[in-house]
């Protein structure tokens, strides 16, 4: 169904071109949109006209036209004035509104199909038959992007949709009140860089409109329409995992999650058992800030002692002393690759546990 706002905007545009005041009335005689408040008196006449067999009629100096949606009477258009010129304007406007109804109905059907496709609510045979009926190519490359913002603007869906308006083969929808979903069609030469560019354009658009904390995640590229739901699930995981392990980034790809993707799927009891086995009664985040900064910088520099000490502005021997002290308290020597891997995973597991526990309160 076309919104009253769209109808009003359409009438305003046609009024500016034709200089004829226009009004749309529903079958119950209620005014839906109008370019002049003076046409409100036409509502009762429009209601009576709706019950007549005529498709158009001139009454008291105004032209009345019926607008159908699949042979069902939907609206009455009123054009202020009489004469051949006003009649022609009214016929063209009525045709424009009727075309608008068809276009929005088709978009609604496609939107409904895409939602069910994302949520795995369709049988395989239905996916291909409905895609063919809706003229949606089944074998194009696509990727699913999820857009999330804190305090999301109520117009975010339309804003994002407008940014993809030039390409009718991209789909923008929403399956819940928190996120906007983009199913983007890709060309043969498009890669992660192009997807990230599109994501950053969306972020810039929403931030310009006052939406804060916008994050975009995306799944892997799929080649068939039946695989779109997989890309959506990957994008959902990327959004969640990104908040835990990549909270400083506002664009995150499923392919970039690394070991965080595996940790995210671990049950919390197993995580607690792992931390107990490695550290006994301690936890990696119990260390003082100086130790944690040293550990993180050591990992950032790929276990390079010289580069880490240089970036921390400390003597090499001071760094070695800190690493020796850490080894005594944990039994792990971060200069040994296997111990470093264990410690890095432990840090990530603790971060994941904290994130999950925050939802329990």
N, C-alpha and C positions, 0 to 999 in steps of 0.2 A: 504494500500500500504506500502511495506517495504521501509524504507528510504535508500538513497544511503550510508549513514554512516554505517548502519547495514550490507548492502551488502559488503562494503569495509572491514569491520571487519571480516566478514565471510570468504571472499577470503583470507585475510591475515592469518587467522588461518589455512585454508586448504592448503595454500602455505607452511606454516611452517611444516605441516605434510607430504605432498606429494613431496615437493621440485619441484613442477611444477608451472610455472608462469601462471596466469589465468586472464581473462578479461571478463567483462559483458558489452554487448552493447545492447541498445534498438533497436526497430524495425526501427527507423529512422537513424540508424547508428551512434548514439551518445554514446560515452563511458560513462558508469555509474560508474564502479569501475574497478580497475586493480592493479595487484601486480608489474607491470613493465610498464614504459612509452614506451618501445619498441613495445608494442602490439597495440599502437594507429594506426599503419598502417593496422591493421586488420579490422578497422571499415567499410571501404567501401566494403570489401569482405563479412563481416557479413550482411550488408544491402542487398547485392545481394542474399546471402544465405537465408535471411528471406523470399524472394519471391519465392524460389524454393520449390518443394514438399517434399524434403528430410528432415528427422528429425536430421540427423547427416551427417557430410561430412568432408573429409580431403582435405584442400586446401593449397598449398604452405608451407607444413611442419607444419601446425597447424590443430587441431581438432575443428570443429564447432558443437555445439549442440543447439537445440531449447528448450526453457523452456516455458511451457504453464501455464496459469491460467484459469481454467475451459474452456479448449479447445481454449482459445484465446492466440495467440502468444504474450508473454510478453517481453522476453529477448533472446539474443543469447549469449551462453557461448563459450569462446575461450580458449582452452588449448594449450599452446606452446609446440610443438613437435609432432612427428609422432610415429607410432608403437602401438602394442597391449597394452603395459603398460600405455601409455599416454591416449589411448582411454578409458581404464577402469577407470582411474582417472577422466577423463572428464565426463563419465557417472555418476559416484558417486557424483561428485560436482554438476552436473545438477540436480540430484535427490535431493540433499541436499537443493539447492536453491528453487526447486519446493515445497518441504515440508515446507520451510520457508514462502513461499507465502501463502500456505494454513493456516499455523498457525497464521500468522498475519491477514489474512482475517477473521478467526474465532474470533480473539481477537477484531478486529474492530467491528464485528457484536455484540459481547457481550458488548463492550464499548458503542455502540450506544443504545443498549437495556437498560443498566443501566442508562444512561443519561436520556432517556425518562421516565424510571421508577421513577427517582428522581424528575423529573419535572412534574409528574402527566399527562404525555401526552399519556397514554395508557388506553384503556378500560380494564375492569377486565378480560374479556374472552381472550384478547390479551396477558395480562401479563402471564397467566398460559400456553397458547399455545406456546408462544415464549420462555418462560423459559424451557419448555419441549424440544423444538427443539434445544435449545442451551445447553442442558444438565446441566441446573442450577437448583439445588434442590429448591423446592418452600416452604418447611416447616422447614427450618433451622433457628436457632437463629442468628440474625444479628444486628449490630449497625452501624450507620453512623457517621463518624468523618470528620470534616472540618479542614483543615490545612491552616493557613494564615500566611504570613510573609511580613514585610515591605521590598520593593525592592526584591521581590521574584526572586530567581535564575531561569533562563530560563530552567534549567534542573531539577527543583524541582519535576515535575511530574514523570520523570523517576527515580529520586533518591528515592522518596517515593515508587514507584512501585517496585524497586529493593529490598527494605526492606521487602516487602511482597511476594517476588518471590517464596519462598519455599512453599507457600500455594496458589495453583491456584484457590481456591474458594473464596479468597479475591479479591475485585475489586477496582482498583485505577483509577480515572478519573478526569475530570475537566469540569465544566459547565460554567465557566467564566475565565477571565485571572488572577484573583486575588487569587483564592482558589484551593486547591487540595482536592478532595473528596475521602474518603476511606469507602467502604462498607465492613465491617469486619465480617466474619463468626465466631461465638463463639461456644465453646463446652459447655456441660451441666454444667461444674464446673466453667466456666469463669464468673467473676463478674466485678464490677466497678474498683476494684483494678487492674485486668488484662488489662482492657481497658485503664486505666490511665498509666500503664506501657508501653503499646504499643504507646500511645501518647507521652510519654517522650522519647522513643526511636526515634520517628520521629523527635522531636525537636532537640535531640542531633545530629542526622544525618545531618539535614539541617544547624544547627549552625556550625558544623564541616566544611561544604562546603561554609561557609561565608554568609549565610542568617540570617539577624538580625530580632529581634522582632517577632519570630515565636510563634504563639498561636494555640492551638488545642481545639476545642469544640466537644462535642458528645451528641447525643440524647439518648433516652431510647432504651432498647433492644426490638426488635420486633420478633415475632415468625413466621410470614408468609411474603412471598416476597411482597405481595400487601401492607404491612404496612411500607415498606422501605422508601417511600416518607414522611411518618409522622416523622420518626426518623431524616430524612434530615432537615425537617422544624424546628424540635426541636433543632437540632445542629446549624442551622442558628440563631435562637433566642438566644441560649446560647452564641454564638460568640458575638452578638451585646450587649446583656445584661451584659455579662462578662466585656466588655470594659467600661461600665458605672459604675457598682457597685463592680467589682472584678478586677480592672485594674492592681493590683499587681500580679495576677495569670496568668500563661501561659497555664494552662489546666483547663477547666471548663466544668462541666456536666450540662445538662438541669435539672436534678433532684436536683441540688444544688442552683438553682436560687432563690427559696423561693419567698418572696413578690416582689422581683425585677421583676419577670416575669409578675406580675399583673400591676405594675406601668408602665412597658414598653408599655403596650397596652392602656394606658390612653391617650386621646386627650390632647394636650397642653392647650387649653382654660380651660378645666376642672381642670388641674393642677394649673393654675394661680388662678382660683377661690378658690381652696382649700387653697392655701398659703395665699390669702387675708383674708379668713374667720378665719384662725388660728392666723395669725400674724398681721393683719391689713395692714398697708403700709410697714411693714418690711419684711425681708427675713432672714431665719436662717443663711445664709452665710454672713450677715452683722455684726455678732458678731466679737469681737476681737479674735485674735489667742488664747489667754489664755483661753477664755471661750469655744471656739470650742474644744481645746485639753481636757479641763475638761469634756465636754459633751461626747466626743468620748471615753475617758478612763472610764467614768462612765458606758457607755453602754457595753464596753468590759468586765467589771467586774460584769455584770448582776445586776446593780444598788446597788452594795455593797459599802457603804460609807467608811468603814474601809479599805478595800483592795484598793479602788481607791485612797484614801489619801496617803496610804503607797507607791503606785507605782508612785504617783506624787511628793513624798517627801514633802508633806505639812501637816500641822496639820489638824486633823479631823474638828475642828471648822472653819478653813479657807475654807475647801470644803463646809461645810454647809452654810457658808456666801455666797459663789459663787452661790450655788443652790438657796438660798433665793433671791439673786439679780436677777437671771434669771427668777424666778417665778414672781417677781414684774413687769419685763419688758414684759413678754409673757403671763402671766396668767397660765403657765403650771408648775407644780411641778414634776420634774423628779423622785422624790422618790415615786410618785404614779404611779402604773403600767400603768393605762389607759393614763395618761398624757405623760408618757415616750414613749408609743407606738405611740401616735399622733406625738410627736416630732421626733421620729426616722423615721417615714414615711415621715414627712415633709422634713427632710434632704435628703432622697432618692429622693423625688419628685423634689427638687431643683437641685440635681445632674443630674437627667434625663432631666430636662428642659434645663440646660446648654449644655448638650451633643447634644440634638436635635437642639438647636439654633445655635450651631457651624456649622451645615450643611446649614444654611440659608444664610451664607455669603461667 
